[in-house]
Amino acid sequence: MIKQGILENQARYIFLGIGSNLGNKKKNIEIAKYKLIENNIEILRTSSYYESFSWPNNKNPKFLNIVLKIFTNYQPHKLLEICKKIEKELGRKKSSRNAPRICDIDILDYKNEKLRSNLILPHPRMHNRSFVLLPLYEISKNWTHPVLNLHIKTLISSLSNRDIRSIKQI
């Protein structure tokens, strides 16, 4: 009999990160999930909500974040287009980098593919972010970074104590 962990490693999944730090954050994320489903994106697993300080300005409202494990037949650029469309439908406006936002949807990992274009896969900063790694670990304990070739436990253990203490599961 094959263990579930081995099957999980053999399959190629897509992981999305969704965050919000304006308005009704939880509702914004739930609407984003609903709109993904409306766009023929199947949600296989959803992490708990994680609250973290805004970066780089922790005076901005705190973020709520989740990670989704999804299935879709869309290619990466089409998936990105749909994610950006959903952000706009929820009211996201063009603003400065790292400014507060109603909804942010990032493609974290697309079937372990490596891509360098207007879309960089895996997400170029995900391995440094507790608000990505902890929810990702919750739903995919055997995930390995496609470029760094490091197991998620190794990536989490490389985070600073400050990063780990600044996030809470809710």
Backbone bond lengths (Angstrom), bond angles and torsions (degrees), N, CA, C in turn:
res aa  C-N    CA-C-N  psi(-1)  N-CA   C-N-CA  omega(-1)  CA-C   N-CA-C  phi
1 M - - - 1.452 - - 1.539 109.44 -
2 I 1.330 116.31 139.00 1.459 121.38 -178.92 1.522 109.24 -93.22
3 K 1.325 116.08 131.86 1.458 120.51 179.15 1.524 109.93 -71.28
4 Q 1.331 116.10 151.16 1.465 121.71 -179.75 1.529 111.03 -57.61
5 G 1.322 118.58 -40.24 1.465 121.98 -179.19 1.512 112.19 -58.67
6 I 1.319 117.25 -38.53 1.459 121.35 179.08 1.522 109.62 -69.03
7 L 1.314 117.23 -42.32 1.466 120.30 177.05 1.521 110.63 -61.09
8 E 1.330 116.24 -40.87 1.459 120.41 -179.31 1.525 110.81 -62.20
9 N 1.326 117.75 -39.04 1.458 120.66 179.03 1.514 112.10 -66.93
10 Q 1.329 117.99 -31.79 1.454 121.08 -177.05 1.526 111.30 -76.88
11 A 1.314 117.25 -28.94 1.460 121.01 -178.84 1.524 109.50 -81.55
12 R 1.304 115.42 152.68 1.464 121.02 178.50 1.519 107.80 -110.66
13 Y 1.326 115.26 111.62 1.446 120.57 -176.80 1.519 111.06 -107.14
14 I 1.324 114.44 166.96 1.454 122.52 175.43 1.519 106.71 -114.30
15 F 1.323 116.12 135.08 1.457 121.49 178.51 1.519 109.29 -121.96
16 L 1.333 114.89 131.67 1.458 121.87 176.39 1.518 109.27 -115.84
17 G 1.324 116.32 144.98 1.455 122.01 170.48 1.517 108.20 -108.25
18 I 1.328 116.64 134.06 1.461 121.12 176.30 1.521 107.93 -124.28
19 G 1.339 115.17 131.61 1.455 120.43 179.02 1.512 111.53 -136.66
20 S 1.339 115.51 156.88 1.458 122.07 176.99 1.521 108.65 -152.45
21 N 1.343 116.11 140.04 1.460 118.13 172.57 1.531 112.56 -138.63
22 L 1.331 115.84 22.84 1.471 121.07 174.49 1.525 109.27 -133.43
23 G 1.324 115.18 146.24 1.461 120.14 175.89 1.521 111.70 69.22
24 N 1.332 115.63 -150.02 1.462 121.44 177.81 1.529 106.92 -82.83
25 K 1.315 115.28 90.88 1.466 122.09 -170.55 1.528 112.67 -57.92
26 K 1.307 116.20 -45.85 1.471 120.04 -178.53 1.534 110.22 -63.93
27 K 1.322 116.34 -43.78 1.463 120.80 178.60 1.535 110.29 -62.91
28 N 1.334 117.56 -41.86 1.467 121.10 178.44 1.526 110.88 -57.14
29 I 1.329 116.25 -44.38 1.464 121.16 -179.19 1.528 110.22 -67.44
30 E 1.322 117.16 -41.98 1.468 120.56 179.41 1.531 111.49 -64.29
31 I 1.330 117.15 -39.04 1.469 120.39 176.48 1.525 109.95 -65.08
32 A 1.334 116.81 -41.23 1.472 120.41 177.78 1.529 110.33 -59.94
33 K 1.321 117.09 -42.67 1.472 120.78 177.21 1.527 110.65 -60.73
34 Y 1.323 116.56 -45.33 1.462 121.35 179.61 1.530 110.37 -60.26
35 K 1.324 117.15 -42.33 1.462 121.21 -179.16 1.535 111.35 -68.84
36 L 1.317 117.63 -32.71 1.469 119.88 173.87 1.531 109.55 -61.33
37 I 1.327 115.78 -46.53 1.468 120.74 179.44 1.529 110.00 -61.39
38 E 1.333 116.95 -41.96 1.469 120.88 177.67 1.533 112.19 -59.35
39 N 1.322 116.00 -25.88 1.466 122.25 -179.80 1.532 112.14 -95.91
40 N 1.325 116.62 25.47 1.472 122.41 176.60 1.522 113.61 61.98
41 I 1.329 115.33 38.19 1.461 121.62 174.62 1.528 106.16 -112.05
42 E 1.322 115.03 119.81 1.467 120.53 -177.28 1.522 109.57 -89.07
43 I 1.329 116.42 125.78 1.465 121.49 176.61 1.522 108.02 -89.97
44 L 1.326 115.99 116.03 1.459 121.91 -178.28 1.524 112.13 -88.32
45 R 1.334 115.89 -39.44 1.476 120.95 179.20 1.515 108.31 -149.15
46 T 1.314 115.42 150.06 1.461 122.44 178.02 1.520 108.26 -131.06
47 S 1.320 116.29 131.91 1.466 119.83 176.86 1.523 109.73 -75.53
48 S 1.306 115.25 171.91 1.462 121.61 168.84 1.525 107.90 -67.14
49 Y 1.318 115.64 169.88 1.461 120.83 172.31 1.522 108.57 -80.62
50 Y 1.325 115.56 143.55 1.458 122.12 177.14 1.521 108.00 -128.03
51 E 1.321 115.96 131.09 1.461 121.45 179.13 1.523 109.05 -103.73
52 S 1.337 115.62 133.57 1.461 119.83 179.78 1.527 109.67 -144.78
53 F 1.321 115.46 160.36 1.455 120.93 176.74 1.523 109.71 -70.43
54 S 1.341 115.51 151.20 1.463 120.45 173.76 1.525 108.84 -67.71
55 W 1.308 114.14 149.61 1.456 119.97 177.58 1.507 107.78 -129.34
56 P 1.294 122.26 138.13 1.470 127.59 4.87 1.529 113.68 -87.22
57 N 1.340 118.04 -7.29 1.456 121.09 -176.95 1.525 109.90 -104.16
58 N 1.327 116.74 100.21 1.468 118.88 -177.53 1.526 113.18 -75.73
59 K 1.336 117.23 4.02 1.470 120.89 172.49 1.526 110.71 -82.08
60 N 1.336 117.21 -17.76 1.465 120.88 174.60 1.523 108.87 -69.96
61 P 1.344 117.74 161.40 1.474 119.60 179.84 1.530 111.96 -57.27
62 K 1.333 115.43 148.91 1.459 120.92 177.88 1.526 110.35 -64.58
63 F 1.319 115.16 154.02 1.458 122.07 177.67 1.513 110.96 -95.86
64 L 1.319 115.69 148.45 1.455 122.93 162.44 1.519 105.52 -109.25
65 N 1.329 116.73 135.10 1.464 121.77 -178.92 1.513 110.61 -135.94
66 I 1.326 114.89 149.57 1.465 122.22 169.85 1.521 107.51 -138.74
67 V 1.321 115.63 164.58 1.463 122.08 170.66 1.518 107.39 -122.88
68 L 1.327 115.33 137.51 1.459 122.64 177.47 1.516 110.08 -113.72
69 K 1.302 115.64 142.13 1.464 123.00 168.10 1.523 104.27 -102.24
70 I 1.325 116.71 122.04 1.462 119.45 -173.24 1.525 111.47 -127.41
71 F 1.331 113.68 166.68 1.457 121.36 169.61 1.522 107.74 -129.37
72 T 1.328 115.89 134.09 1.453 122.09 174.12 1.521 108.71 -156.21
73 N 1.309 115.22 155.34 1.467 120.52 174.33 1.518 112.12 -91.14
74 Y 1.342 116.85 -2.33 1.462 119.94 178.97 1.524 110.46 -67.15
75 Q 1.312 115.65 142.74 1.457 121.40 172.25 1.535 107.84 -74.96
76 P 1.346 118.02 162.74 1.471 120.39 -173.83 1.528 115.22 -53.86
77 H 1.330 118.34 -44.94 1.469 119.77 -176.88 1.528 111.93 -68.03
78 K 1.317 117.44 -35.36 1.462 120.80 176.98 1.533 109.92 -68.72
79 L 1.331 117.17 -40.55 1.468 121.20 176.93 1.527 109.65 -61.33
80 L 1.323 117.44 -43.29 1.463 120.88 177.98 1.528 110.59 -60.60
81 E 1.318 116.86 -42.39 1.464 122.13 178.69 1.535 110.52 -59.19
82 I 1.319 116.43 -43.35 1.468 120.84 178.97 1.532 110.38 -65.72
83 C 1.327 117.41 -43.33 1.470 121.11 178.94 1.524 111.00 -60.18
84 K 1.333 117.32 -44.02 1.475 121.49 179.49 1.528 110.63 -65.21
85 K 1.334 117.14 -38.11 1.461 121.96 178.54 1.539 109.72 -63.33
86 I 1.329 116.91 -42.63 1.470 121.26 179.04 1.523 110.52 -64.49
87 E 1.338 117.36 -42.92 1.469 120.28 177.35 1.533 110.54 -55.87
88 K 1.335 116.63 -45.37 1.473 120.92 -179.74 1.523 111.03 -66.13
89 E 1.346 117.32 -40.62 1.465 120.52 178.66 1.527 111.41 -60.93
90 L 1.316 116.40 -31.43 1.465 120.82 178.88 1.529 112.34 -81.70
91 G 1.327 116.75 -6.84 1.459 120.17 175.78 1.513 115.37 106.98
92 R 1.323 118.25 11.68 1.457 119.37 178.48 1.523 109.34 -68.86
93 K 1.319 114.94 132.64 1.459 122.51 179.20 1.524 109.39 -110.66
94 K 1.320 115.15 155.43 1.470 119.61 173.11 1.526 107.09 -63.40
95 S 1.319 116.70 130.72 1.459 120.58 179.07 1.516 108.33 -152.77
96 S 1.310 115.69 -178.88 1.456 119.66 -179.39 1.531 110.29 -68.18
97 R 1.312 115.20 157.10 1.460 121.89 -179.14 1.534 110.22 -57.68
98 N 1.318 116.95 136.58 1.470 124.99 178.45 1.524 114.01 66.32
99 A 1.337 117.56 15.49 1.469 120.89 176.08 1.532 108.69 -73.06
100 P 1.330 117.09 156.51 1.473 119.43 175.71 1.531 110.63 -54.80
101 R 1.342 115.91 147.47 1.462 119.76 -177.85 1.522 111.32 -150.79
102 I 1.328 113.38 150.63 1.464 121.51 179.49 1.521 110.08 -68.54
103 C 1.330 116.07 -41.37 1.457 119.68 -177.04 1.513 110.35 -153.58
104 D 1.305 115.21 136.39 1.458 122.33 176.09 1.530 106.28 -134.35
105 I 1.321 116.85 122.16 1.468 121.35 178.20 1.517 107.65 -119.50
106 D 1.321 116.53 119.42 1.464 122.08 179.82 1.520 110.39 -116.17
107 I 1.320 115.90 138.61 1.461 120.60 169.24 1.520 105.42 -82.02
108 L 1.315 116.38 113.52 1.461 121.39 -177.72 1.524 111.12 -84.99
109 D 1.323 115.85 -46.47 1.463 122.05 -177.69 1.519 107.49 -149.80
110 Y 1.314 116.11 128.12 1.457 121.39 178.68 1.522 108.14 -115.92
111 K 1.325 115.23 93.36 1.471 122.63 175.83 1.527 113.23 52.74
112 N 1.316 115.92 36.29 1.467 123.28 179.75 1.529 113.31 62.50
113 E 1.322 117.15 17.63 1.463 120.26 -179.91 1.520 110.62 -76.75
114 K 1.320 114.29 152.77 1.462 121.81 175.12 1.518 106.85 -112.78
115 L 1.332 116.09 126.61 1.449 120.82 -175.96 1.514 108.70 -142.07
116 R 1.319 116.36 136.07 1.464 122.41 177.14 1.518 108.03 -132.03
117 S 1.319 115.76 96.34 1.466 121.68 177.45 1.519 105.42 -152.30
118 N 1.341 117.82 -143.60 1.465 117.46 172.58 1.523 110.35 -69.59
119 L 1.322 116.70 -10.51 1.459 123.92 173.59 1.523 107.43 -120.92
120 I 1.328 116.24 121.98 1.475 120.83 179.45 1.515 107.92 -104.98
121 L 1.334 115.09 123.72 1.466 121.71 178.45 1.512 110.55 -127.39
122 P 1.328 117.54 139.15 1.455 126.36 -7.10 1.533 110.22 -64.22
123 H 1.326 116.14 169.29 1.463 120.29 -179.63 1.527 108.60 -52.10
124 P 1.338 117.83 128.97 1.468 120.64 -170.04 1.521 116.50 -66.47
125 R 1.334 119.00 -18.86 1.467 120.24 -178.67 1.514 113.74 -117.15
126 M 1.325 117.20 4.62 1.466 119.65 -174.09 1.524 113.15 -60.61
127 H 1.321 117.83 -32.29 1.468 121.39 -176.22 1.527 113.04 -71.43
128 N 1.339 116.99 -9.72 1.465 121.47 178.75 1.523 112.89 -105.54
129 R 1.318 117.74 3.67 1.454 120.47 -170.21 1.526 112.13 -114.89
130 S 1.318 114.84 115.66 1.467 119.73 179.23 1.527 111.02 -62.89
131 F 1.342 117.48 -34.61 1.467 120.75 -177.89 1.526 112.45 -72.79
132 V 1.326 117.07 -6.43 1.471 122.14 171.57 1.524 109.76 -103.47
133 L 1.324 116.38 -48.98 1.470 120.26 -173.24 1.529 113.29 -66.07
134 L 1.325 118.14 -41.69 1.465 119.19 -177.01 1.533 112.25 -67.84
135 P 1.344 119.46 -46.32 1.469 117.33 175.62 1.523 112.98 -67.94
136 L 1.328 117.19 -32.24 1.467 119.80 177.18 1.531 110.00 -64.77
137 Y 1.313 116.55 -42.77 1.467 120.51 177.98 1.528 110.95 -61.46
138 E 1.331 116.00 -38.60 1.469 120.42 -179.94 1.530 111.35 -57.31
139 I 1.340 117.78 -37.77 1.470 120.18 -175.20 1.528 113.93 -104.53
140 S 1.342 117.60 -8.36 1.466 119.92 -179.55 1.527 110.11 -151.33
141 K 1.321 115.16 77.76 1.462 121.14 -173.62 1.529 114.35 -65.39
142 N 1.326 117.87 -15.90 1.468 120.14 -178.78 1.525 113.38 -105.73
143 W 1.329 117.51 11.73 1.456 121.09 -177.40 1.529 110.95 -64.80
144 T 1.320 115.60 140.27 1.465 122.71 176.28 1.524 108.58 -126.40
145 H 1.321 116.52 136.74 1.468 121.87 -179.38 1.527 109.26 -64.98
146 P 1.332 118.30 124.55 1.466 121.74 -174.63 1.532 115.02 -64.54
147 V 1.322 118.23 -28.17 1.470 121.10 -178.91 1.519 110.88 -95.61
148 L 1.321 116.94 -49.43 1.469 121.36 -177.67 1.518 112.23 -76.08
149 N 1.333 115.85 -18.77 1.461 122.70 -177.57 1.536 111.93 55.07
150 L 1.324 114.61 40.58 1.460 121.21 178.97 1.525 109.05 -115.57
151 H 1.324 115.58 137.58 1.461 122.32 177.97 1.527 108.64 -67.40
152 I 1.316 116.16 149.31 1.464 121.43 -177.02 1.532 112.31 -57.87
153 K 1.319 118.73 -35.26 1.472 120.55 177.71 1.522 110.83 -61.39
154 T 1.320 116.66 -38.85 1.470 121.50 178.44 1.526 110.06 -65.20
155 L 1.315 116.44 -42.85 1.466 120.24 179.39 1.523 111.11 -64.09
156 I 1.324 116.94 -42.58 1.466 120.34 178.75 1.523 110.34 -64.11
157 S 1.319 117.09 -42.02 1.472 119.13 -178.86 1.529 112.26 -68.25
158 S 1.328 117.51 -16.99 1.472 119.82 178.33 1.529 112.26 -86.66
159 L 1.335 117.45 -8.28 1.464 120.40 176.41 1.523 109.71 -70.60
160 S 1.320 115.67 151.77 1.466 118.89 178.27 1.527 109.48 -71.24
161 N 1.319 115.64 155.17 1.464 120.81 176.33 1.524 109.95 -58.63
162 R 1.318 116.72 -36.33 1.463 121.57 179.06 1.530 110.39 -61.07
163 D 1.340 116.67 -43.59 1.470 120.77 178.97 1.525 111.22 -62.71
164 I 1.308 116.11 -42.25 1.467 120.94 -177.62 1.537 109.92 -68.29
165 R 1.342 116.33 -41.99 1.465 119.61 -178.19 1.520 112.98 -73.22
166 S 1.346 117.20 -19.66 1.464 119.85 -174.98 1.533 112.97 -84.98
167 I 1.316 117.58 -0.56 1.463 120.68 -178.92 1.520 108.68 -118.40
168 K 1.338 115.09 144.75 1.460 116.82 175.74 1.504 110.25 -138.28
169 Q 1.306 114.16 141.47 1.459 122.33 177.18 1.535 107.37 -80.06
170 I 1.338 116.51 133.24 1.468 118.77 179.75 1.520 110.69 -129.37
